[in-house]
Amino acid sequence: MNKKIIWTVIGLIFCALAYFYVSPYIVLNNIKNAAQAGDSEKVSQYIDYPSVRQSLKDQMNADMLQDKRGEQDHFSGWGQMLASSLLNKIVDVVVTPEGMTMILQGRGLKAIDQDKVGQETADAKQQHKPEYKAGYTSWQDFEVKIQAPESSKVFKMMMVRDGLSWKVHKIIVPL
């Protein structure tokens, strides 16, 4: 009787550890399937929008400041403030359930406007299947690289543990 209990406990521990390891892959599969189906509501369940917005704003502002580092004139400060404000508004508009679904489909940000104009056929959607590469960066951080077949650009999606599940907290877009 004791051996049954011990083996049951060992089996339960093994199953819990296996789920703990496999859980980001399960979430990634759910995100991929929802994105390919165009189900923005399901994709939204796995995204921490405030964190993603802030990470994109920080990334774009840092890139803009690096580009303008050598320029020093009276209007550069005003230009940077205006550009920063404009970028913040653009990120707020793009980081929506529909925008994130487009990014996860491996399509560029230009496709967001094009998709609103007309719906794609099944053949066109099949051409947009991106390649996903994923792996742990630490025990609670998971990185996914998304590459569209027609582009050499690679989007990175960083996920963190959220209880027993995972949430996207950062997206790195190639600028």
Solvent accessible surface area in square Angstrom, and as a share of the most:
residue,aa,sasa,rsa
1,M,178,0.80
2,N,110,0.56
3,K,155,0.66
4,K,149,0.63
5,I,95,0.48
6,I,95,0.48
7,W,169,0.59
8,T,79,0.46
9,V,71,0.41
10,I,82,0.42
11,G,31,0.30
12,L,116,0.58
13,I,95,0.48
14,F,141,0.59
15,C,81,0.48
16,A,62,0.48
17,L,114,0.57
18,A,41,0.32
19,Y,105,0.40
20,F,78,0.33
21,Y,124,0.47
22,V,62,0.36
23,S,1,0.01
24,P,0,0.00
25,Y,80,0.30
26,I,76,0.39
27,V,9,0.05
28,L,12,0.06
29,N,75,0.38
30,N,44,0.23
31,I,0,0.00
32,K,62,0.26
33,N,86,0.44
34,A,5,0.04
35,A,0,0.00
36,Q,50,0.22
37,A,76,0.59
38,G,39,0.38
39,D,59,0.31
40,S,20,0.13
41,E,139,0.62
42,K,81,0.34
43,V,0,0.00
44,S,28,0.18
45,Q,109,0.49
46,Y,28,0.11
47,I,6,0.03
48,D,52,0.27
49,Y,31,0.12
50,P,96,0.60
51,S,34,0.22
52,V,0,0.00
53,R,66,0.24
54,Q,96,0.43
55,S,16,0.10
56,L,6,0.03
57,K,36,0.15
58,D,79,0.41
59,Q,42,0.19
60,M,28,0.12
61,N,32,0.16
62,A,60,0.46
63,D,50,0.26
64,M,24,0.11
65,L,89,0.44
66,Q,120,0.53
67,D,101,0.52
68,K,76,0.32
69,R,174,0.64
70,G,75,0.72
71,E,92,0.41
72,Q,155,0.69
73,D,92,0.48
74,H,167,0.75
75,F,159,0.66
76,S,23,0.15
77,G,38,0.36
78,W,176,0.62
79,G,37,0.36
80,Q,47,0.21
81,M,125,0.56
82,L,131,0.65
83,A,33,0.26
84,S,27,0.18
85,S,55,0.35
86,L,107,0.53
87,L,41,0.21
88,N,47,0.24
89,K,135,0.57
90,I,78,0.39
91,V,3,0.02
92,D,62,0.32
93,V,108,0.62
94,V,26,0.15
95,V,0,0.00
96,T,39,0.23
97,P,47,0.29
98,E,95,0.42
99,G,1,0.01
100,M,0,0.00
101,T,7,0.04
102,M,14,0.06
103,I,2,0.01
104,L,0,0.00
105,Q,14,0.06
106,G,2,0.02
107,R,15,0.05
108,G,37,0.36
109,L,67,0.34
110,K,167,0.71
111,A,12,0.09
112,I,18,0.09
113,D,98,0.51
114,Q,121,0.54
115,D,32,0.17
116,K,148,0.63
117,V,135,0.77
118,G,37,0.35
119,Q,153,0.68
120,E,48,0.22
121,T,93,0.54
122,A,83,0.65
123,D,110,0.57
124,A,28,0.22
125,K,78,0.33
126,Q,114,0.51
127,Q,129,0.57
128,H,43,0.19
129,K,103,0.43
130,P,17,0.11
131,E,98,0.44
132,Y,38,0.15
133,K,121,0.51
134,A,40,0.31
135,G,23,0.22
136,Y,64,0.24
137,T,80,0.46
138,S,49,0.32
139,W,165,0.58
140,Q,82,0.36
141,D,46,0.24
142,F,0,0.00
143,E,37,0.17
144,V,0,0.00
145,K,77,0.33
146,I,2,0.01
147,Q,64,0.29
148,A,5,0.04
149,P,84,0.53
150,E,115,0.52
151,S,40,0.26
152,S,100,0.64
153,K,114,0.48
154,V,53,0.31
155,F,18,0.07
156,K,68,0.29
157,M,1,0.00
158,M,34,0.15
159,M,0,0.00
160,V,42,0.24
161,R,40,0.15
162,D,72,0.37
163,G,67,0.64
164,L,137,0.68
165,S,41,0.27
166,W,1,0.00
167,K,59,0.25
168,V,0,0.00
169,H,51,0.23
170,K,79,0.33
171,I,2,0.01
172,I,59,0.30
173,V,9,0.05
174,P,47,0.30
175,L,118,0.59
